[in-house]
Amino acid sequence: MGAGHAHKLYRHGHSPVHGLPPHTKLAAVLGFVVIVVSTPREAVWAFGLYAALLAAVAAVARIPAGFLLKRLLIEIPFVAFALLMPFVVPGERTEVLGVSLSVPGLWGAWNVLAKGTLGVAASVLLASTTELRALVLGLQRLKLPPLLVQIASFMIRYGDVITDEMRRMSVARRSRGFEAKGVRHWGVLAKSAGALFIRSYERGERVHLAMVSRGYTGTMPVIDEATATRAQWARAAALPLSALLICLLGWTL
């Protein structure tokens, strides 16, 4: 995995957030999400403050609002689920614009939307300011099981390879006049998926044999040692500590 490998969520920059070591950002986002989830849903004002904290981080990282909002579209399936809750959850009913809705369902929908959106936004900010390779190094630094780190590393490395293979197969089909226009073409697409699986499996075997022939014994060598100073940890901790204060106020007020 080359040092220049970047993903679509990443936005190149030289902001203070970009410059933080990856494991400090991972720990900060994890802490922030846990605190947000722990906040009582009735403290509506607290979630507004959480959103303001993330907006401040985005401003420091120089991440445009449009860039962030487009990547939040991944949350749409959860939004659809949340919007159904006021109609299907049993319990006390109330009328909103002439429509009978469940009170527990409304609170449940708010809980899912608020906490889910904040969690996704925090994750998008992390991905926007940290390269994939750095994220893997951060997980390694946080002592995640080495096998899981290796699986993540290989998944990142060969995700683009498999995507390129799919693109070549699609071009080959179109060059032969094939266009998927209905159910009758599903058979061809299924065969293409099978061929892609076989090619990926065989490629994996070849890569593994090449690694073993070069001395691979189940562990990957550490090329870059990600370290962080106390000042960097303090800057990263500003987000979860501020969120913790808001959470405590939410439980006491």
C-alpha positions in Angstrom: 0.0 0.0 0.0 1.8 3.0 -1.2 2.1 6.2 0.8 0.2 8.1 -1.9 -2.9 5.9 -1.7 -5.9 8.0 -0.8 -9.6 7.3 -0.7 -12.5 9.4 -2.0 -13.5 10.6 1.5 -10.0 12.1 2.1 -9.5 15.8 1.5 -5.9 16.7 1.2 -4.9 19.6 3.5 -2.3 20.9 6.0 -4.6 21.9 8.8 -3.9 21.3 12.5 -6.5 18.4 12.4 -4.7 16.8 9.4 -1.4 17.0 11.3 -2.6 15.1 14.4 -1.3 11.5 14.6 -4.0 9.0 13.4 -4.3 7.1 16.7 -5.1 10.3 18.6 -7.9 11.1 16.2 -9.3 7.6 16.3 -9.4 7.7 20.1 -11.0 11.2 20.1 -13.7 10.2 17.6 -14.4 6.9 19.5 -14.7 8.8 22.8 -16.9 11.5 21.2 -19.3 8.9 19.7 -19.6 6.9 23.0 -20.4 10.2 24.9 -23.0 11.2 22.3 -24.7 7.8 22.5 -24.7 8.1 26.3 -26.5 11.4 26.3 -30.2 11.4 27.3 -32.4 11.9 24.3 -34.5 14.4 26.2 -31.5 16.8 26.3 -32.2 18.2 22.8 -30.0 21.3 23.4 -27.0 19.0 24.0 -27.1 17.6 20.5 -27.1 21.1 19.1 -23.9 21.8 21.0 -22.4 18.5 19.8 -23.1 19.6 16.2 -21.5 23.0 17.0 -18.4 21.1 18.2 -18.1 19.1 15.0 -18.7 22.3 12.9 -15.8 23.9 14.8 -13.6 20.9 14.0 -14.6 21.1 10.3 -13.7 24.8 10.3 -10.3 24.2 11.8 -9.7 21.3 9.3 -10.9 23.5 6.4 -13.5 21.0 5.3 -16.3 22.7 3.3 -19.9 22.2 4.5 -20.9 20.9 1.1 -18.2 18.3 1.1 -19.3 17.1 4.5 -23.1 17.1 3.7 -22.6 15.1 0.5 -20.9 12.4 2.4 -23.6 12.3 5.0 -26.0 10.9 2.4 -24.7 7.5 3.4 -27.1 7.8 6.4 -30.3 7.9 4.2 -31.3 4.2 5.0 -31.2 5.0 8.7 -33.2 8.2 8.2 -35.9 6.2 6.3 -36.0 3.7 9.2 -36.3 6.5 11.8 -39.1 8.2 9.9 -41.2 5.0 10.1 -40.9 4.8 13.9 -43.6 7.3 14.8 -46.1 5.3 12.7 -45.3 1.7 13.9 -44.1 2.0 17.5 -47.0 1.4 20.0 -47.7 3.6 22.9 -49.2 7.0 23.7 -50.4 8.9 20.6 -50.3 12.6 19.7 -51.4 14.5 16.7 -49.0 16.4 14.5 -50.5 18.4 11.6 -53.6 16.1 11.8 -51.6 12.9 11.7 -51.7 10.5 14.7 -48.1 9.6 15.8 -46.6 7.6 18.5 -44.9 9.6 21.3 -42.3 6.9 22.0 -41.8 6.5 18.3 -41.1 10.3 17.9 -38.6 10.1 20.7 -37.1 7.0 19.2 -36.8 8.6 15.7 -35.2 11.7 17.2 -32.7 9.5 19.2 -31.7 7.6 16.0 -31.5 10.7 13.8 -29.6 12.9 16.3 -27.1 10.3 17.5 -26.7 8.6 14.1 -26.1 11.8 12.3 -23.5 13.0 14.8 -21.7 9.7 14.7 -21.6 9.6 10.9 -20.4 13.2 10.8 -17.6 12.5 13.2 -16.6 9.5 11.1 -16.7 11.5 7.9 -14.5 14.2 9.5 -12.0 11.6 10.6 -11.9 10.0 7.1 -11.7 13.5 5.5 -8.5 14.4 7.5 -6.8 11.0 7.6 -5.4 8.8 4.8 -6.4 5.2 4.9 -2.8 4.0 5.4 -2.6 6.3 8.4 -5.8 4.9 9.8 -4.4 1.4 9.6 -1.2 2.6 11.4 -3.4 4.3 14.0 -5.3 1.1 14.7 -2.0 -0.7 15.0 -0.7 1.9 17.4 -3.9 1.5 19.5 -3.0 -2.2 19.9 -5.9 -3.6 17.9 -5.4 -7.3 17.3 -2.7 -7.6 14.6 -4.8 -10.0 12.5 -7.6 -7.5 12.3 -5.2 -4.8 11.3 -3.7 -7.0 8.5 -7.2 -7.8 7.2 -8.1 -4.1 7.1 -4.8 -3.3 5.4 -5.4 -5.9 2.7 -9.0 -4.9 2.2 -7.9 -1.3 1.6 -5.1 -2.3 -0.7 -7.1 -4.7 -2.9 -10.4 -2.9 -2.9 -9.2 -0.6 -5.7 -7.7 -3.6 -7.5 -11.0 -5.5 -7.5 -12.9 -2.3 -8.5 -10.6 -1.8 -11.5 -11.2 -5.5 -12.5 -15.0 -4.9 -12.4 -14.5 -1.8 -14.5 -12.5 -3.7 -17.1 -15.1 -6.5 -17.2 -17.8 -3.9 -17.7 -15.9 -2.3 -20.6 -15.4 -5.7 -22.2 -19.2 -6.4 -22.0 -20.1 -3.1 -23.5 -17.5 -3.5 -26.3 -19.4 -6.7 -27.3 -22.7 -4.9 -27.4 -24.1 -6.0 -24.1 -26.3 -3.6 -22.1 -28.2 -4.8 -19.0 -31.8 -3.6 -19.6 -33.9 -6.1 -17.7 -34.3 -9.3 -15.7 -33.3 -11.4 -18.7 -29.8 -10.0 -18.5 -29.3 -10.9 -14.8 -27.8 -14.3 -15.8 -24.9 -12.5 -17.6 -24.3 -10.3 -14.6 -24.4 -13.3 -12.3 -21.8 -15.0 -14.4 -19.6 -11.9 -14.3 -19.9 -11.7 -10.5 -18.8 -15.4 -10.4 -15.9 -14.7 -12.7 -14.9 -11.7 -10.6 -14.9 -13.9 -7.4 -12.7 -16.6 -9.0 -10.2 -14.0 -10.3 -10.1 -12.3 -6.9 -9.6 -15.6 -5.1 -6.8 -16.7 -7.4 -5.2 -13.2 -7.1 -5.3 -13.6 -3.3 -3.6 -17.0 -3.5 -0.8 -15.6 -5.7 -0.3 -12.7 -3.4 -0.1 -15.0 -0.4 2.4 -17.3 -2.0 4.5 -14.3 -3.0 4.5 -13.0 0.6 5.4 -16.4 2.0 8.3 -16.7 -0.5 9.6 -13.4 0.9 9.5 -14.5 4.5 6.0 -13.6 5.7 5.2 -15.5 8.9 1.9 -14.0 9.9 3.1 -10.5 11.0 3.7 -7.4 9.0 6.9 -5.3 9.5 6.4 -1.9 11.1 7.6 0.7 8.6 6.3 3.9 10.1 6.1 4.3 13.9 3.2 6.7 14.7 3.9 8.6 17.9 2.2 11.5 19.5 3.3 14.2 22.0 1.4 15.3 25.0 0.4 18.4 23.2 -1.0 16.5 20.3 -3.0 14.2 22.7 -4.3 17.3 24.5 -5.5 18.9 21.2 -7.2 15.6 20.2 -8.8 15.3 23.6 -10.4 18.7 23.3 -13.4 17.3 21.3 -14.3 14.3 23.6 -13.7 16.3 26.8 -15.9 19.2 25.6 -18.6 16.6 24.7 -18.2 15.0 28.1 -18.9 18.3 29.8 -22.1 18.7 27.7 -23.2 15.1 28.5 -22.8 15.6 32.2 -24.8 18.8 32.0 -27.4 16.9 30.0 -27.8 14.4 32.8 -27.9 17.0 35.6 -30.1 19.8 34.1 
